[in-house]
Structure formats: structure tokens, C-alpha cells
Amino acid sequence: MIAIYILKMVTPSKELHNTQRKSLYELLDENERLQLYSQTKKIFEATKIKLVFNILDDSHLLGQVDIIKDYPNDFEVTLPAVKKEYNAWSNSIITKGI
């Protein structure tokens, strides 16, 4: 998304913005996604910007850290130290962490 919307250096094969909030997996086939990821990595390497991955609690990105390590430029991964959220099912506030 950084390469597409902020740097405006990559044009995806299909429009990504949609009112249904569909994910890349729903919008692009595997080949289109891999091509987009490849183009994005090349742009990050060329621009040498530092990436910061803010990975939230229970995010699917926790399983992708090894892939993130392959990025060619500087990066940082941040994880939550404390999380406090309201649980509507139990009508209570849950705090995780410190």
C-alpha cells in the first residue's frame, strides 16, 4: 500500500480501493499478488525507505515475520506490550500484557 498510495510508484493490475473492503486475496489472483509484491520490494530497495511493521495482537502477520526479514532495506517490527479492549460478548474490559 505504501508503494501504491504514498509513493505512487506501482500500479496494480486492478483497482484495490473498494467500498466492500475486500482484501488483496479477494481482488487479485495469486500471480497478480506475487507480481505486486515483487514490484513493491524493488521500489523499497531503490528508495531505501525504512519500513515499520506494526503487528497487532493475534494478527496473521505474526506468521509472516520470516518473509518480512527478507525485505531488502531497513525495517522494524513492533508488537504490542499492553492491550486493553472491550469485549461485547462478556460486557467486560480485557487487558493483556504487562
LUMFI-278330 format. One record per atom (N, C-alpha, C, O): atom name; residue in three letters; x, y, z. Coordinates in steps of 0.2 Angstrom, whole numbers, plus 5000, padded with zeros to 4 digits. Layout:
   at    aa   east   north     up
   CA   ALA      X       Y      Z
...
This chain:
   at    aa   east   north     up
    N   MET   5004    4994   5000
   CA   MET   5000    5000   5000
    C   MET   5004    5006   5000
    O   MET   5002    5011   4997
    N   ILE   5010    5006   5003
   CA   ILE   5015    5012   5003
    C   ILE   5017    5013   4996
    O   ILE   5017    5019   4994
    N   ALA   5019    5008   4992
   CA   ALA   5021    5009   4986
    C   ALA   5016    5012   4981
    O   ALA   5017    5015   4976
    N   ILE   5010    5010   4982
   CA   ILE   5004    5012   4978
    C   ILE   5001    5018   4980
    O   ILE   5001    5023   4975
    N   TYR   4999    5020   4986
   CA   TYR   4996    5026   4988
    C   TYR   5000    5031   4990
    O   TYR   4998    5037   4989
    N   ILE   5006    5030   4993
   CA   ILE   5010    5035   4996
    C   ILE   5016    5037   4991
    O   ILE   5016    5043   4989
    N   LEU   5020    5032   4989
   CA   LEU   5025    5033   4984
    C   LEU   5022    5034   4977
    O   LEU   5025    5037   4972
    N   LYS   5016    5031   4975
   CA   LYS   5013    5031   4969
    C   LYS   5018    5029   4963
    O   LYS   5018    5031   4958
    N   MET   5022    5023   4965
   CA   MET   5027    5021   4960
    C   MET   5025    5014   4958
    O   MET   5028    5011   4953
    N   VAL   5019    5011   4960
   CA   VAL   5017    5005   4957
    C   VAL   5009    5005   4956
    O   VAL   5005    5008   4959
    N   THR   5008    5002   4950
   CA   THR   5001    5002   4948
    C   THR   4998    4995   4948
    O   THR   5001    4991   4944
    N   PRO   4994    4993   4952
   CA   PRO   4991    4986   4952
    C   PRO   4987    4985   4946
    O   PRO   4985    4989   4943
    N   SER   4987    4978   4945
   CA   SER   4983    4976   4939
    C   SER   4975    4978   4939
    O   SER   4972    4978   4934
    N   LYS   4973    4978   4946
   CA   LYS   4966    4980   4947
    C   LYS   4965    4985   4952
    O   LYS   4970    4986   4956
    N   GLU   4960    4989   4952
   CA   GLU   4958    4994   4957
    C   GLU   4958    4991   4964
    O   GLU   4954    4986   4965
    N   LEU   4962    4993   4969
   CA   LEU   4962    4990   4975
    C   LEU   4956    4993   4980
    O   LEU   4954    4990   4985
    N   HIS   4955    5000   4979
   CA   HIS   4950    5003   4984
    C   HIS   4943    5001   4982
    O   HIS   4941    5001   4976
    N   ASN   4940    4998   4987
   CA   ASN   4933    4996   4986
    C   ASN   4929    4997   4992
    O   ASN   4931    4997   4997
    N   THR   4922    4999   4991
   CA   THR   4918    5000   4997
    C   THR   4916    4994   5001
    O   THR   4914    4995   5006
    N   GLN   4917    4988   4998
   CA   GLN   4916    4982   5002
    C   GLN   4922    4980   5006
    O   GLN   4921    4975   5010
    N   ARG   4927    4984   5006
   CA   ARG   4933    4982   5010
    C   ARG   4936    4975   5009
    O   ARG   4938    4972   5013
    N   LYS   4936    4973   5002
   CA   LYS   4939    4967   5000
    C   LYS   4947    4967   5001
    O   LYS   4950    4972   5000
    N   SER   4949    4961   5003
   CA   SER   4957    4960   5004
    C   SER   4960    4959   4997
    O   SER   4957    4958   4992
    N   LEU   4967    4960   4997
   CA   LEU   4970    4958   4991
    C   LEU   4969    4951   4989
    O   LEU   4969    4950   4983
    N   TYR   4968    4946   4993
   CA   TYR   4966    4939   4991
    C   TYR   4960    4939   4988
    O   TYR   4959    4934   4984
    N   GLU   4955    4943   4989
   CA   GLU   4949    4943   4986
    C   GLU   4949    4947   4979
    O   GLU   4945    4945   4974
    N   LEU   4953    4952   4978
   CA   LEU   4954    4956   4972
    C   LEU   4959    4953   4967
    O   LEU   4957    4954   4961
    N   LEU   4964    4950   4969
   CA   LEU   4969    4948   4965
    C   LEU   4971    4941   4965
    O   LEU   4970    4938   4970
    N   ASP   4972    4938   4959
   CA   ASP   4974    4931   4960
    C   ASP   4981    4930   4962
    O   ASP   4985    4935   4963
    N   GLU   4983    4924   4963
   CA   GLU   4990    4923   4966
    C   GLU   4996    4926   4962
    O   GLU   5000    4929   4964
    N   ASN   4995    4925   4955
   CA   ASN   5000    4928   4951
    C   ASN   5000    4936   4951
    O   ASN   5006    4939   4951
    N   GLU   4995    4939   4951
   CA   GLU   4994    4946   4952
    C   GLU   4997    4949   4958
    O   GLU   5001    4954   4959
    N   ARG   4996    4945   4964
   CA   ARG   4998    4947   4970
    C   ARG   5006    4946   4971
    O   ARG   5009    4951   4973
    N   LEU   5008    4941   4968
   CA   LEU   5016    4939   4968
    C   LEU   5019    4945   4964
    O   LEU   5025    4947   4966
    N   GLN   5016    4947   4958
   CA   GLN   5019    4952   4954
    C   GLN   5019    4959   4958
    O   GLN   5024    4962   4958
    N   LEU   5014    4960   4961
   CA   LEU   5013    4966   4965
    C   LEU   5019    4966   4971
    O   LEU   5022    4971   4972
    N   TYR   5019    4961   4974
   CA   TYR   5024    4960   4980
    C   TYR   5031    4961   4977
    O   TYR   5035    4965   4980
    N   SER   5033    4958   4971
   CA   SER   5039    4959   4968
    C   SER   5041    4966   4966
    O   SER   5046    4968   4968
    N   GLN   5036    4969   4963
   CA   GLN   5037    4976   4961
    C   GLN   5038    4981   4967
    O   GLN   5042    4985   4967
    N   THR   5034    4979   4972
   CA   THR   5035    4983   4979
    C   THR   5042    4983   4982
    O   THR   5045    4988   4984
    N   LYS   5044    4976   4982
   CA   LYS   5051    4975   4985
    C   LYS   5056    4979   4981
    O   LYS   5061    4982   4984
    N   LYS   5056    4979   4975
   CA   LYS   5061    4983   4971
    C   LYS   5060    4990   4972
    O   LYS   5066    4993   4972
    N   ILE   5054    4993   4973
   CA   ILE   5054    5000   4974
    C   ILE   5057    5002   4981
    O   ILE   5060    5007   4982
    N   PHE   5055    4997   4986
   CA   PHE   5058    4999   4993
    C   PHE   5066    4998   4993
    O   PHE   5069    5003   4996
    N   GLU   5068    4994   4989
   CA   GLU   5076    4993   4989
    C   GLU   5078    5000   4985
    O   GLU   5084    5002   4987
    N   ALA   5075    5002   4980
   CA   ALA   5078    5008   4976
    C   ALA   5077    5014   4980
    O   ALA   5081    5019   4980
    N   THR   5072    5015   4984
   CA   THR   5071    5021   4988
    C   THR   5074    5021   4995
    O   THR   5075    5026   4998
    N   LYS   5076    5015   4997
   CA   LYS   5079    5014   5003
    C   LYS   5076    5017   5009
    O   LYS   5079    5019   5014
    N   ILE   5069    5017   5009
   CA   ILE   5065    5020   5015
    C   ILE   5065    5014   5020
    O   ILE   5065    5008   5019
    N   LYS   5064    5016   5026
   CA   LYS   5064    5012   5032
    C   LYS   5056    5010   5033
    O   LYS   5052    5014   5033
    N   LEU   5055    5003   5033
   CA   LEU   5048    5001   5034
    C   LEU   5047    4999   5042
    O   LEU   5051    4997   5045
    N   VAL   5041    5001   5044
   CA   VAL   5039    4999   5051
    C   VAL   5033    4995   5050
    O   VAL   5028    4997   5048
    N   PHE   5033    4989   5053
   CA   PHE   5028    4984   5053
    C   PHE   5025    4984   5060
    O   PHE   5028    4982   5065
    N   ASN   5019    4987   5061
   CA   ASN   5015    4987   5067
    C   ASN   5011    4981   5067
    O   ASN   5005    4981   5064
    N   ILE   5013    4976   5071
   CA   ILE   5009    4970   5071
    C   ILE   5005    4969   5077
    O   ILE   5007    4969   5083
    N   LEU   4998    4969   5076
   CA   LEU   4994    4969   5082
    C   LEU   4993    4962   5084
    O   LEU   4995    4957   5081
    N   ASP   4990    4962   5090
   CA   ASP   4989    4956   5094
    C   ASP   4985    4951   5090
    O   ASP   4980    4953   5087
    N   ASP   4987    4945   5089
   CA   ASP   4983    4940   5085
    C   ASP   4983    4941   5078
    O   ASP   4979    4938   5074
    N   SER   4987    4945   5075
   CA   SER   4987    4947   5068
    C   SER   4990    4941   5064
    O   SER   4995    4937   5067
    N   HIS   4988    4940   5058
   CA   HIS   4990    4934   5054
    C   HIS   4998    4936   5052
    O   HIS   5001    4932   5049
    N   LEU   5000    4942   5052
   CA   LEU   5007    4944   5051
    C   LEU   5012    4941   5055
    O   LEU   5018    4941   5054
    N   LEU   5010    4939   5061
   CA   LEU   5015    4936   5066
    C   LEU   5018    4930   5062
    O   LEU   5023    4928   5064
    N   GLY   5014    4926   5058
   CA   GLY   5016    4920   5054
    C   GLY   5021    4922   5048
    O   GLY   5023    4918   5045
    N   GLN   5021    4929   5047
   CA   GLN   5025    4931   5041
    C   GLN   5031    4934   5043
    O   GLN   5034    4937   5038
    N   VAL   5034    4934   5049
   CA   VAL   5040    4938   5051
    C   VAL   5046    4935   5047
    O   VAL   5050    4939   5045
    N   ASP   5046    4929   5045
   CA   ASP   5052    4927   5041
    C   ASP   5052    4930   5034
    O   ASP   5057    4931   5031
    N   ILE   5046    4931   5031
   CA   ILE   5046    4934   5025
    C   ILE   5048    4941   5025
    O   ILE   5051    4944   5021
    N   ILE   5045    4945   5031
   CA   ILE   5047    4952   5032
    C   ILE   5055    4952   5033
    O   ILE   5058    4957   5030
    N   LYS   5058    4947   5036
   CA   LYS   5065    4948   5036
    C   LYS   5069    4948   5030
    O   LYS   5075    4950   5029
    N   ASP   5066    4945   5024
   CA   ASP   5069    4945   5018
    C   ASP   5068    4952   5014
    O   ASP   5071    4953   5009
    N   TYR   5065    4957   5017
   CA   TYR   5065    4964   5014
    C   TYR   5072    4967   5013
    O   TYR   5076    4966   5018
    N   PRO   5073    4970   5008
   CA   PRO   5080    4972   5006
    C   PRO   5082    4978   5010
    O   PRO   5088    4980   5009
    N   ASN   5078    4981   5013
   CA   ASN   5080    4988   5016
    C   ASN   5079    4988   5024
    O   ASN   5077    4983   5027
    N   ASP   5080    4993   5027
   CA   ASP   5079    4994   5034
    C   ASP   5072    4993   5036
    O   ASP   5068    4995   5033
    N   PHE   5071    4989   5042
   CA   PHE   5064    4989   5044
    C   PHE   5064    4988   5052
    O   PHE   5069    4986   5055
    N   GLU   5058    4988   5054
   CA   GLU   5057    4987   5061
    C   GLU   5050    4984   5062
    O   GLU   5045    4986   5059
    N   VAL   5050    4979   5067
   CA   VAL   5044    4976   5068
    C   VAL   5042    4978   5076
    O   VAL   5046    4977   5080
    N   THR   5036    4981   5076
   CA   THR   5034    4982   5083
    C   THR   5028    4978   5085
    O   THR   5023    4976   5081
    N   LEU   5028    4976   5091
   CA   LEU   5022    4971   5094
    C   LEU   5019    4975   5100
    O   LEU   5023    4979   5103
    N   PRO   5013    4973   5102
   CA   PRO   5010    4977   5107
    C   PRO   5013    4974   5114
    O   PRO   5014    4968   5115
    N   ALA   5014    4979   5118
   CA   ALA   5016    4977   5125
    C   ALA   5010    4976   5130
    O   ALA   5010    4972   5134
    N   VAL   5005    4980   5129
   CA   VAL   4999    4980   5133
    C   VAL   4993    4981   5128
    O   VAL   4994    4985   5123
    N   LYS   4988    4978   5129
   CA   LYS   4982    4978   5125
    C   LYS   4976    4979   5130
    O   LYS   4975    4974   5134
    N   LYS   4972    4983   5129
   CA   LYS   4965    4984   5133
    C   LYS   4960    4985   5128
    O   LYS   4960    4990   5124
    N   GLU   4955    4981   5128
   CA   GLU   4949    4981   5124
    C   GLU   4943    4979   5127
    O   GLU   4943    4975   5132
    N   TYR   4937    4982   5125
   CA   TYR   4931    4980   5127
    C   TYR   4928    4974   5123
    O   TYR   4929    4973   5117
    N   ASN   4926    4969   5127
   CA   ASN   4923    4963   5124
    C   ASN   4915    4963   5125
    O   ASN   4912    4963   5130
    N   ALA   4912    4964   5119
   CA   ALA   4905    4965   5119
    C   ALA   4901    4958   5121
    O   ALA   4896    4959   5124
    N   TRP   4904    4953   5120
   CA   TRP   4901    4946   5122
    C   TRP   4900    4945   5129
    O   TRP   4895    4943   5132
    N   SER   4905    4947   5133
   CA   SER   4905    4947   5140
    C   SER   4904    4953   5144
    O   SER   4904    4953   5150
    N   ASN   4903    4959   5140
   CA   ASN   4902    4965   5143
    C   ASN   4907    4967   5148
    O   ASN   4906    4969   5153
    N   SER   4914    4966   5146
   CA   SER   4919    4967   5151
    C   SER   4925    4970   5147
    O   SER   4925    4969   5141
    N   ILE   4930    4972   5151
   CA   ILE   4936    4975   5148
    C   ILE   4941    4970   5149
    O   ILE   4942    4968   5155
    N   ILE   4945    4968   5144
   CA   ILE   4950    4963   5144
    C   ILE   4957    4967   5143
    O   ILE   4958    4971   5138
    N   THR   4962    4965   5148
   CA   THR   4968    4968   5147
    C   THR   4973    4963   5146
    O   THR   4973    4958   5151
    N   LYS   4978    4963   5141
   CA   LYS   4983    4958   5140
    C   LYS   4990    4962   5141
    O   LYS   4990    4968   5139
    N   GLY   4995    4958   5143
   CA   GLY   5001    4961   5144
    C   GLY   5004    4963   5151
    O   GLY   5002    4959   5155
    N   ILE   5008    4968   5151
   CA   ILE   5011    4969   5157
    C   ILE   5006    4970   5163
    O   ILE   5008    4972   5169
